[in-house]
């Protein structure tokens, strides 16, 4: 954790002071800071835009950069969904990021790794309706043997 130079950066949103957790030992503080955004302060480079914002922790009126492990702990409750926008307005009307850019990249990388697509012919509608697949491989989806092969046939059709 490095101290942030307040002369080169503009304070966007001030968080609460972490005096009672000082000195910060990352492993012990992670549980105490979990899902508590009130401790997160936001800075922006003097000549930068919203994308150049970064989070910080305030301890005795000094600001320190936030390690990725603490960022993950504080923003653990933020879920990425289809309509996720990484911007929000503060009470004063200033636009700020919802989660840090580095953490957003990390969450997107993890989400890409676990992305699962269900083939359209393996959809519950196709299994219960008794309809056959357009490729002609599925005949009767109500029989026990074809019910087992619905998913494998669906994968073969999609791939």
C-alpha positions as CSV (number, residue, x, y, z in Angstrom):
1,X,0.0,0.0,0.0
2,X,1.4,3.3,-1.1
3,X,0.5,6.7,0.1
4,X,-1.5,8.7,-2.5
5,X,-0.3,12.2,-3.4
6,X,-3.4,14.4,-3.0
7,X,-1.8,17.3,-4.9
8,X,-1.7,15.2,-8.2
9,X,-5.1,13.6,-7.7
10,X,-8.6,14.9,-7.0
11,X,-10.8,13.4,-4.3
12,X,-14.1,12.4,-5.8
13,X,-15.7,10.6,-2.9
14,X,-14.3,10.3,0.7
15,X,-14.7,7.2,2.7
16,X,-14.7,6.6,6.4
17,X,-11.5,6.5,8.4
18,X,-9.9,3.1,9.1
19,X,-8.1,4.1,12.3
20,X,-9.5,1.2,14.3
21,X,-8.1,-1.4,11.8
22,X,-4.6,0.2,11.6
23,X,-2.0,-1.2,10.9
24,X,-3.6,-3.1,8.0
25,X,-2.8,-6.7,7.8
26,X,-4.4,-7.8,4.6
27,X,-5.6,-11.2,5.7
28,X,-7.1,-10.1,9.0
29,X,-8.8,-7.0,7.6
30,X,-10.4,-8.8,4.6
31,X,-13.2,-10.2,6.7
32,X,-13.8,-7.0,8.6
33,X,-14.1,-4.9,5.4
34,X,-16.2,-7.4,3.4
35,X,-19.1,-5.7,1.6
36,X,-18.4,-2.3,3.3
37,X,-18.1,0.3,0.6
38,X,-18.2,3.1,3.2
39,X,-14.5,2.7,3.8
40,X,-13.6,3.2,0.1
41,X,-12.5,6.6,-1.1
42,X,-12.3,7.5,-4.8
43,X,-9.6,9.5,-6.5
44,X,-9.2,10.8,-10.0
45,X,-6.1,12.0,-11.8
46,X,-6.1,15.8,-12.0
47,X,-6.3,15.8,-15.8
48,X,-8.1,12.4,-16.1
49,X,-11.7,11.3,-16.7
50,X,-14.0,8.8,-15.0
51,X,-12.0,5.9,-16.3
52,X,-8.9,7.1,-14.5
53,X,-10.5,6.8,-11.1
54,X,-9.0,4.5,-8.5
55,X,-10.0,3.4,-4.9
56,X,-8.1,4.3,-1.8
57,X,-8.3,3.7,2.0
58,X,-8.2,6.6,4.4
59,X,-6.2,6.3,7.6
60,X,-5.7,9.3,9.9
61,X,-6.4,11.7,7.0
62,X,-3.8,10.1,4.8
63,X,-4.9,8.0,1.7
64,X,-3.4,4.7,0.7
65,X,-3.8,2.7,-2.5
66,X,-6.0,-0.4,-2.1
67,X,-4.6,-3.9,-2.7
68,X,-6.6,-6.2,-5.1
69,X,-7.4,-8.6,-2.2
70,X,-9.1,-5.8,-0.2
71,X,-10.9,-4.5,-3.4
72,X,-12.3,-8.0,-3.9
73,X,-13.5,-8.1,-0.3
74,X,-15.1,-4.7,-0.3
75,X,-16.8,-5.1,-3.7
76,X,-17.7,-8.9,-3.3
77,X,-21.4,-8.2,-3.5
78,X,-21.2,-6.5,-6.9
79,X,-22.4,-8.9,-9.5
80,X,-21.9,-8.5,-13.3
81,X,-25.1,-8.9,-15.3
82,X,-26.1,-8.2,-18.8
83,X,-27.2,-4.6,-18.0
84,X,-24.2,-3.8,-15.7
85,X,-22.9,-0.2,-16.1
86,X,-19.7,0.6,-14.2
87,X,-20.7,4.2,-13.4
88,X,-22.9,5.9,-10.9
89,X,-23.6,9.4,-9.6
90,X,-22.7,10.5,-6.1
91,X,-25.1,12.6,-3.9
92,X,-23.3,15.7,-5.2
93,X,-23.9,14.7,-8.8
94,X,-20.3,13.7,-9.6
95,X,-20.0,10.6,-11.7
96,X,-17.8,7.8,-10.3
97,X,-17.1,4.2,-11.0
98,X,-19.1,1.5,-9.2
99,X,-16.1,-0.9,-8.9
100,X,-12.4,-0.3,-9.7
101,X,-11.3,-0.9,-13.3
102,X,-8.7,-3.5,-12.3
103,X,-11.3,-5.5,-10.3
104,X,-13.8,-5.2,-13.2
105,X,-11.2,-6.7,-15.6
106,X,-10.6,-9.5,-13.1
107,X,-14.3,-10.2,-12.7
108,X,-14.8,-10.3,-16.5
109,X,-11.9,-12.7,-16.8
110,X,-13.4,-15.0,-14.2
111,X,-16.9,-14.7,-15.7
112,X,-15.5,-15.6,-19.2
113,X,-13.9,-18.7,-17.7
114,X,-17.1,-19.9,-16.2
115,X,-19.5,-18.9,-19.1
116,X,-21.8,-21.8,-19.9
117,X,-24.1,-21.8,-22.9
118,X,-27.0,-24.3,-23.0
119,X,-27.7,-25.4,-26.6
120,X,-31.2,-24.4,-27.7
121,X,-32.3,-28.0,-28.4
122,X,-31.4,-29.0,-24.8
123,X,-33.7,-26.3,-23.5
124,X,-36.5,-27.6,-21.2
125,X,-39.1,-26.7,-23.8
126,X,-37.7,-29.1,-26.3
127,X,-37.4,-31.9,-23.7
128,X,-41.1,-31.6,-22.6
129,X,-42.9,-30.7,-25.7
130,X,-42.2,-33.9,-27.6
131,X,-41.0,-31.9,-30.6
132,X,-38.2,-33.3,-32.7
133,X,-35.1,-31.3,-33.5
134,X,-34.7,-29.8,-36.9
135,X,-31.6,-31.8,-37.6
136,X,-33.7,-35.0,-37.4
137,X,-31.5,-36.7,-34.9
138,X,-34.0,-36.6,-32.0
139,X,-37.1,-38.7,-32.5
140,X,-39.0,-39.1,-29.3
141,X,-37.9,-37.0,-26.4
142,X,-40.3,-38.7,-24.0
143,X,-38.4,-42.1,-24.1
144,X,-35.8,-42.7,-21.4
145,X,-32.9,-43.4,-23.9
146,X,-33.5,-40.3,-25.9
147,X,-33.9,-38.1,-22.8
148,X,-30.3,-39.1,-21.9
149,X,-29.0,-38.2,-25.3
150,X,-30.9,-34.9,-25.6
151,X,-28.0,-33.0,-24.2
152,X,-25.3,-34.8,-26.2
153,X,-27.4,-34.4,-29.4
154,X,-27.8,-30.7,-28.6
155,X,-24.1,-30.3,-28.2
156,X,-23.5,-32.1,-31.5
157,X,-26.0,-29.9,-33.3
158,X,-24.6,-26.6,-31.9
159,X,-20.9,-27.5,-32.5
